[in-house]
Every structure is written in structure tokens, then in C-alpha cells.
């Protein structure tokens, strides 16, 4: 059994998939953050960004780039900056949340009304639901198919409309701890790598008695050859500017009527500005806590410590208070959607508890480590 350790600088445990720790017990996301604050020449990166945009900027006001867009603070800040600071004309592409929230709809509307075109892809609701149910049972993750849809949608739209450039937000594996294959991988999204990742989980394997091959079109990533021939290039915005979700939130709420969580904070965490668009997200993050032993508060706190926006002591206080919070606010909607009763849900939760993470003491589940 592996011993889980917690990063000495942030609060991320080593149970996070693919994260790498050094001998001193510091995670690679913290090393990446130190690099962002130290050795990276941001002025040179912005010059590189300007040169890139000059190659692609449309002078006829047609779409010149695609922004995969949830309507959240990060993708909205990127779209806004591209249009208003850099003279680009982005097309926003959204793959519909499973259970959209009012606030997510309202935040999307606010940006569109400020002057953007957007395409909303709404997959077949019956198929989306069947897949969510199946993957919640099998993997404790109702968003497996949704993830495939989100991955495929912007690329499919870029291909269909012959738009040569896509801007993703941040490279998650560098920013939050994970496997960084090469320096280039922090800058450009490699189609081949995306396709390789999908090999074990090709949507074409999801066919069953309910889901037919034709139902899966919306989840399929385009052919590698079509992508190579198209010349489409995908970059991470976070490579060119020091990435911070909190600063994106501050930026976009200054520009449009961006609303935060109406309850003052989001379930499972202390923040109120992140991942607000899907009623199923609190359950998704709770299942991460069950599978990997870190919840939404740990995730948010680690990012904010790395960006010097929160102390480690405050972070620990928040984690002890919120990480294990059961997602009750939208429980009824989630149970209905997944066609479960509460007892079924708890049985599935326990099925996905990992024995490297959890131990049962006096009939109570406890994490195998304490954070200090
Ligand atoms: Zn760390």
C-alpha cells in the first residue's frame, strides 16, 4: 500500500493522479508556480503571443479563433481579452452542462450580450443521461461522456467552419500537478496526444442496447488526418500569461455582469466563483474526494496558495471545514437524473472508496492521513 503524503508548500496529496513529488515533499504544480513567479520572461511570451495573433487575425471581421467556452470566469476572461485587448474575433463554443444552472445560463448570456457569437452544442438528452448513469455506476464519474463531448466540440466546430486557431485555457497537468510530456506540451495542445489518450476510452466502445453508434457522433474526436490536413493549431492561453483563476474572476467581473454563487460559496469549498454552471458538479467533486482523498476545497486552496492568494494555515482550516461536505443542494435533481435513491447513491459512493485512501474506524470512514 502506498503512503500518501501532502505537499509541503500547497495542500495537494500525492494521491492526485499523475502528480510528481520531489525528494523534499513538494509537488510539481508548486515547482511550476515558482517558475511562473521567477524565471519566465512574460514580456517575451506576450510578444510571442502578439506575433501568433498577427498571423491569424481576420481583417474582415470573420471568426479567426475558437474559444471553448463554459461561460465561467476563465474562458470568458480569455474571450474578452482576445476580442477587446487583442482585436481578435472569437467564436465561443459550449458543450451543454448535464444539468445547467440558472447562474451559468445568466453568465453566458452576459458575455454574449456584450458582443460575442456563440454556438451551444446540446447533445441528445436521452443518450447523455444514459451515459451519465452508466459511468456513474462504473467509474463514479457521471461526466465521462460529457468530457469527451467537451474535448471534441471546439475542434469539430473549428474544422466545420474552417477556423484555424483554438485557444484553450490552461495546461492542467502543469498548473495543477500531473504529467508534463515536454516543454512544448505546455504551450500547444497536441492532437495526437489527445487521440492517444482517447484510445482506451473511444466513445465508439460505448454502444449498448440503448446507445447506438449514430448517437455517439457528438462525442467523437475528429480524425487525425483531417486535423493534420486542416492546419488548425491549438494553444494554451495560460502559456502566454501568468495563469490565475482568481485573477480571471476579478477581471471578468469588472467587465460584465458576472454572478457568483448565490449561496455565498460553492458546496465542498470556500470559493464562490468557480464551476458554477452544472448542478452535477458538486457531486463530481465529491466523488473525486471519495476516489482520491482530496475535495474541492483542497483543489481551490492549492491553486490559491501557489498564486500567493491564501496562506497554508487558512487553507487547512477551509479543507477541514469543507472538503468532505456532502453535496446536498442539488441532490434531488442529481438523484432524479441518475435514477437513483439516496441509498443507491451511498452504495455507489462506497464502492468507489479506495482502500489506499480510506479506513473504517468505529463505523466511520476516515482518510488515512491528516493534513498539517
Ligand atoms: Zn504543491
Boltz pocket constraint, residues with backbone or C-beta under 6 A from the ligand:
constraints:
  - pocket:
      binder: B
      contacts: [[A, 7], [A, 8], [A, 9], [A, 10], [A, 11], [A, 12], [A, 26], [A, 27], [A, 28], [A, 29], [A, 30]]
      max_distance: 6.0
